[in-house]
Amino acid sequence: MARRLNTMVGAVVLAAAGSFLPAAAQAQDEDFGGLPEGEGRETVFYTCTACHSTGIITQQGMSRDRWDKLLVWMVEKQGMPELAPEDRDVVLDYLAEHFPEDRGGTMAGGTGGMGMGMGGGGMMGAAPPPMPSD
């Protein structure tokens, strides 16, 4: 109960503080945290930033299959709510197009980076998902 009250109080404080944010911080929110323009950007932004910052997304480079495995891991191990099939497709299409394996992100050939730069959700400090060998 106390945790829920703290969460609600924190949300009210953050909402009130939002009206006093400098224009640059508000502009960053308007441009979806630096995610590139494209179909699905808004869905990815709101889905992913419920648990972590966009920085954890933008530092990655993975195939669609690996992005899919990461979503499975987040649902099974981190408590992420299951996405509706149509939203899952939008998210995976966007991530595979804008953050593909050949861009050289930290997870493209391994499993680094998942514990770094987290915004404060269930994934903070968690071990990264095991990635299959190619």
C-alpha positions in Angstrom: 0.0 0.0 0.0 2.8 2.4 0.9 4.6 1.6 -2.4 1.4 2.4 -4.3 0.9 5.7 -2.5 4.6 6.6 -3.1 4.1 5.8 -6.8 1.0 8.0 -7.0 2.7 10.9 -5.2 5.7 10.6 -7.5 3.5 10.7 -10.5 1.7 13.8 -9.3 5.1 15.5 -8.6 6.4 14.6 -12.0 3.3 15.8 -13.7 3.5 19.1 -11.9 7.2 19.4 -12.6 6.5 18.8 -16.3 4.9 22.2 -16.6 8.1 23.8 -15.5 10.6 21.9 -17.7 12.8 24.0 -20.0 11.8 24.2 -23.6 14.7 21.9 -24.6 13.5 19.1 -22.4 9.9 19.5 -23.7 11.3 19.4 -27.3 13.0 16.1 -26.6 9.7 14.6 -25.5 8.1 16.0 -28.7 10.7 14.3 -30.8 10.2 10.9 -29.1 13.5 10.8 -27.3 15.7 10.9 -30.4 14.1 7.9 -32.1 14.2 8.4 -35.9 11.1 9.3 -37.8 9.2 6.4 -39.2 6.0 4.3 -39.0 5.8 2.9 -35.5 8.0 5.5 -33.8 5.3 6.7 -31.4 4.3 3.1 -30.5 7.9 2.2 -29.9 8.4 5.3 -27.8 5.5 4.8 -25.5 5.8 1.0 -25.3 9.5 1.0 -24.5 9.9 4.1 -22.3 7.4 2.6 -19.8 10.4 0.7 -18.5 13.6 2.3 -19.8 15.0 5.2 -21.7 15.3 5.4 -25.5 19.0 5.3 -25.1 18.9 1.6 -24.5 17.1 1.2 -27.8 19.3 3.5 -29.9 22.6 1.8 -28.7 21.4 -1.5 -30.1 21.6 -3.2 -33.5 19.8 -6.5 -34.0 17.9 -8.5 -36.5 14.1 -8.6 -36.4 14.4 -12.1 -34.9 16.8 -11.0 -32.2 14.5 -8.0 -31.4 11.7 -10.5 -31.1 13.6 -12.7 -28.7 14.4 -9.7 -26.6 10.7 -8.8 -26.4 10.0 -12.4 -25.3 12.7 -12.1 -22.7 11.3 -8.8 -21.4 7.8 -10.3 -21.1 8.9 -13.6 -19.5 11.7 -12.3 -17.2 11.1 -8.6 -16.7 7.3 -8.4 -16.3 6.7 -6.4 -19.5 3.0 -6.6 -20.5 2.4 -8.8 -23.6 1.9 -6.6 -26.7 -1.2 -7.0 -28.9 -0.1 -8.9 -32.1 -0.6 -5.8 -34.3 1.4 -3.6 -31.9 4.2 -6.2 -31.6 4.5 -6.3 -35.4 4.7 -2.5 -35.6 7.4 -2.4 -32.8 9.4 -5.2 -34.4 9.2 -3.7 -37.9 10.3 -0.3 -36.6 13.2 -1.7 -34.6 14.4 -3.9 -37.4 14.3 -1.0 -39.9 15.9 1.7 -37.7 18.2 -0.4 -35.5 19.3 -3.3 -37.7 22.0 -5.8 -36.9 24.5 -4.4 -39.4 24.6 -1.0 -37.7 26.9 -2.4 -35.0 25.0 -1.9 -31.8 26.2 -3.6 -28.6 24.0 -6.6 -29.0 24.7 -7.3 -32.6 27.3 -9.9 -31.9 26.9 -10.4 -28.2 24.9 -9.5 -25.1 26.4 -6.3 -23.8 24.7 -3.2 -22.7 21.3 -4.2 -21.2 22.2 -3.2 -17.7 23.4 0.2 -18.7 21.5 3.4 -19.2 18.2 2.1 -18.0 15.5 4.6 -17.1 14.1 2.9 -14.0 12.0 0.0 -14.8 12.1 -3.7 -14.3 15.1 -4.2 -16.5 17.5 -2.0 -14.5 20.6 -4.0 -13.6 19.1 -7.2 -15.0 21.2 -9.6 -16.9 20.8 -9.4 -20.6 18.9 -12.2 -22.4 20.9 -15.0 -23.8 21.3 -14.5 -27.5 21.7 -17.5 -29.8 24.9 -18.0 -31.8 24.7 -17.4 -35.5 
